[in-house]
Structure formats: structure tokens, C-alpha cells
Amino acid sequence: MSGYLIGLAGTGIGPSLSPALHEREADELGLRYLYRRLDLDVLRLPIGEVLAAARIAGFDGLNITHPVKQQVLPYLDEVAPDAAALGAVNTVVFREGLATGHNTDATGFARNLTQGLPDADMDTVVLLGAGGAGAAVAHALLSLGTGRLIVHDVDATRAGTLVSALRRRFGDDRALSGSLDDLRDADGLVHATPTGMAAYPGSPVPAESLREDMWVADIVYRPLETTLLKQARERGCRTLHGGGMVVFQAADSFRLFTGVEPDADRMLRHFEALEGKPAHAR
């Protein structure tokens, strides 16, 4: 029987469902699988040292989360093409002495959006957040056919850097920097910052900026009911929480770690059992 030692590195990861999702699916597949949290707030070590320690300790891989999806890049031996294009890594595989970075956030978000809001209009979409998760979401949205993506971040330089990368890959007319004022004409809003997580309560958007004819997607899943999504529903918007995204990115990471195909539908059912709510509630 194969055995795997996997970790999750980031801050504020106590509530993460990743350990349970990975270990339950491994049990179903007959794999020995141990998934451990490597909380950077507790360890008080930079991501480079945590990565080096995990490699020495015999880990088979790490999931990487906020706020080090971009910071981890210099410490990797290889980066898969999609992750390199995104400039962010959420999955590191240790194999044959090499640490290889991948990104499953983009595929996870894309699958969640197409299943959770299959008929969403995407002529104009506003994206809040240009960090590692935001970069993955941006590439996913444009790959799915978003006509014009407007990126807003409190760090204007970071937003500009992401927009430049998007233009190089998708064309100059499909991505631009903007502000919350652009919500007036947007078909949809995607939120990709930590705001709304248990450790970062609140909403990044004034409720009055939301219109009933727009959709709102949040990548946060702990809690599923973020302040932003509550506001959006109260304003009549269609909404999508981050539960499906975390399941689908976990399934893609599981495949990279083990080489074994997971059952994503079964993982969705496990998520629903853990949360008591559907993975595509809207």
C-alpha cells in the first residue's frame, strides 16, 4: 500500500478542510495518507525554510495558501507552465529530489463557476484581489471567455502587474485596472482576497454597489456565508461561494501528489457532509 505525507503551508489555516478532504478520499482509494497543517504563524518561519524542512522531513508535497503563493516561487526547482504564467503556486510536489510548483486554483475556480453558475453572463467582470488567488481566478475567467476583466486591488502596483501579465497572454483589450465604481456596469463580481474569512471579517464592497441583475462569486469558503455573499443575496444577486472551488482544487492537487485519479463528485459529497450545506449553494 502506498503512503503519502502531505502538508498545508500558510497563515490562518486552522479551519481548513483540506486535510479532511484529502484524507477521506485517500481512505476511499485505499491509500495511506497523512495531511498536516504547517501554520506559518505558529512556526514563525519564512516559507523558504518551511519548504526546505518539509523536503528534508520526507514530505511528498505541500499545498500552499495565503499569503505565500507568490513568495514560494524562488524556492522551487521547477514551475509548471500554467503556474509560471499565473505567477503563483498552490501545490508543490517533491519527487526525485526536485520541488515542482503547480497551480490548481485556476482549474478549481473554473470548474466551480461553470457548475455553480453555468449560464452567468461574462461580458464584463470585476475581480477584487490581484494576489496569488486573484491571479489564478483572472486567468480562469479570461480562459472561460470573459470579454473584459477589470482588476481592482488596494495595491495598485500589484493590480497593474497582473493586468500586464493578462494582456500578454490574452490580448490588450481584455484586461484593465479599475475600481469599485466599475461595478455599476459589470455582469459579475469575483472576490479573491482574504476579507470575509474568519480571521479577516467584513466585506470589501459597500452593499449599495451591488445590483440585483449581477452575480457575485466569493472564493472564501470558511465561512461559506461571507458578509459579501449575505449582502449580495439581500440585494437579489445570484451568488456562488468558494466551497466547490476548494473541492476541485483539492482533487487536482491530490492527483498531482499521488498519480491516482480522485472521485471529485465523492469529494463534493464529503464537503457537504462536513459543512452541512451544498457545495454549489447559490
Solvent accessible surface area in square Angstrom, and as a share of the most:
residue,aa,sasa,rsa
1,M,169,0.76
2,S,57,0.37
3,G,39,0.37
4,Y,40,0.15
5,L,46,0.23
6,I,0,0.00
7,G,0,0.00
8,L,9,0.04
9,A,0,0.00
10,G,0,0.00
11,T,23,0.14
12,G,28,0.27
13,I,7,0.04
14,G,50,0.48
15,P,59,0.37
16,S,16,0.11
17,L,17,0.08
18,S,7,0.04
19,P,11,0.07
20,A,36,0.28
21,L,1,0.00
22,H,0,0.00
23,E,48,0.22
24,R,113,0.41
25,E,2,0.01
26,A,0,0.00
27,D,102,0.53
28,E,92,0.41
29,L,60,0.30
30,G,38,0.37
31,L,24,0.12
32,R,151,0.55
33,Y,25,0.09
34,L,78,0.39
35,Y,3,0.01
36,R,117,0.43
37,R,107,0.39
38,L,30,0.15
39,D,29,0.15
40,L,18,0.09
41,D,85,0.44
42,V,115,0.66
43,L,73,0.36
44,R,208,0.76
45,L,72,0.36
46,P,79,0.49
47,I,6,0.03
48,G,10,0.09
49,E,93,0.42
50,V,4,0.03
51,L,2,0.01
52,A,50,0.39
53,A,52,0.41
54,A,4,0.03
55,R,84,0.31
56,I,154,0.78
57,A,67,0.52
58,G,47,0.46
59,F,26,0.11
60,D,44,0.23
61,G,0,0.00
62,L,0,0.00
63,N,8,0.04
64,I,3,0.02
65,T,35,0.21
66,H,60,0.27
67,P,56,0.35
68,V,5,0.03
69,K,23,0.10
70,Q,70,0.31
71,Q,102,0.45
72,V,0,0.00
73,L,49,0.25
74,P,107,0.68
75,Y,108,0.41
76,L,21,0.11
77,D,72,0.37
78,E,81,0.37
79,V,50,0.29
80,A,23,0.18
81,P,115,0.72
82,D,87,0.45
83,A,0,0.00
84,A,60,0.47
85,A,43,0.33
86,L,12,0.06
87,G,27,0.26
88,A,0,0.00
89,V,0,0.00
90,N,5,0.03
91,T,0,0.00
92,V,0,0.00
93,V,7,0.04
94,F,23,0.10
95,R,128,0.47
96,E,168,0.75
97,G,64,0.61
98,L,74,0.37
99,A,0,0.00
100,T,26,0.15
101,G,0,0.00
102,H,36,0.16
103,N,15,0.08
104,T,5,0.03
105,D,6,0.03
106,A,16,0.12
107,T,74,0.43
108,G,0,0.00
109,F,3,0.01
110,A,20,0.15
111,R,91,0.33
112,N,3,0.01
113,L,3,0.02
114,T,63,0.37
115,Q,81,0.36
116,G,0,0.00
117,L,3,0.02
118,P,92,0.58
119,D,102,0.53
120,A,17,0.13
121,D,94,0.49
122,M,38,0.17
123,D,106,0.55
124,T,16,0.09
125,V,0,0.00
126,V,0,0.00
127,L,0,0.00
128,L,6,0.03
129,G,3,0.03
130,A,2,0.01
131,G,14,0.13
132,G,11,0.10
133,A,17,0.14
134,G,0,0.00
135,A,2,0.01
136,A,0,0.00
137,V,0,0.00
138,A,0,0.00
139,H,6,0.03
140,A,4,0.03
141,L,0,0.00
142,L,3,0.02
143,S,77,0.50
144,L,60,0.30
145,G,49,0.47
146,T,0,0.00
147,G,37,0.35
148,R,94,0.34
149,L,0,0.00
150,I,1,0.01
151,V,0,0.00
152,H,46,0.20
153,D,13,0.07
154,V,145,0.84
155,D,63,0.33
156,A,82,0.63
157,T,106,0.62
158,R,96,0.35
159,A,3,0.03
160,G,27,0.26
161,T,89,0.52
162,L,11,0.06
163,V,6,0.04
164,S,52,0.33
165,A,23,0.18
166,L,0,0.00
167,R,93,0.34
168,R,188,0.68
169,R,115,0.42
170,F,40,0.17
171,G,28,0.27
172,D,112,0.58
173,D,117,0.61
174,R,57,0.21
175,A,1,0.01
176,L,52,0.26
177,S,59,0.38
178,G,27,0.26
179,S,43,0.28
180,L,48,0.24
181,D,86,0.44
182,D,44,0.23
183,L,1,0.01
184,R,170,0.62
185,D,110,0.57
186,A,1,0.01
187,D,37,0.19
188,G,0,0.00
189,L,0,0.00
190,V,0,0.00
191,H,1,0.00
192,A,7,0.05
193,T,36,0.21
194,P,35,0.22
195,T,39,0.23
196,G,7,0.07
197,M,48,0.21
198,A,74,0.57
199,A,66,0.51
200,Y,90,0.34
201,P,111,0.70
202,G,31,0.30
203,S,35,0.23
204,P,41,0.26
205,V,3,0.02
206,P,62,0.39
207,A,32,0.24
208,E,127,0.57
209,S,30,0.20
210,L,1,0.01
211,R,69,0.25
212,E,128,0.58
213,D,107,0.56
214,M,4,0.02
215,W,8,0.03
216,V,0,0.00
217,A,2,0.01
218,D,3,0.02
219,I,28,0.14
220,V,8,0.05
221,Y,32,0.12
222,R,73,0.27
223,P,58,0.36
224,L,11,0.05
225,E,71,0.32
226,T,2,0.01
227,T,57,0.33
228,L,2,0.01
229,L,1,0.00
230,K,102,0.43
231,Q,36,0.16
232,A,0,0.00
233,R,94,0.34
234,E,121,0.54
235,R,104,0.38
236,G,46,0.44
237,C,9,0.06
238,R,101,0.37
239,T,1,0.00
240,L,1,0.00
241,H,9,0.04
242,G,1,0.01
243,G,0,0.00
244,G,0,0.00
245,M,13,0.06
246,V,11,0.06
247,V,0,0.00
248,F,2,0.01
249,Q,22,0.10
250,A,1,0.00
251,A,1,0.01
252,D,24,0.12
253,S,0,0.00
254,F,0,0.00
255,R,84,0.30
256,L,53,0.26
257,F,3,0.01
258,T,15,0.09
259,G,65,0.63
260,V,48,0.28
261,E,111,0.50
262,P,10,0.06
263,D,55,0.29
264,A,13,0.10
265,D,80,0.41
266,R,60,0.22
267,M,2,0.01
268,L,19,0.09
269,R,143,0.52
270,H,15,0.07
271,F,0,0.00
272,E,63,0.28
273,A,80,0.62
274,L,75,0.37
275,E,42,0.19
276,G,65,0.62
277,K,100,0.42
278,P,78,0.49
279,A,0,0.00
280,H,39,0.17
281,A,38,0.29
282,R,142,0.52
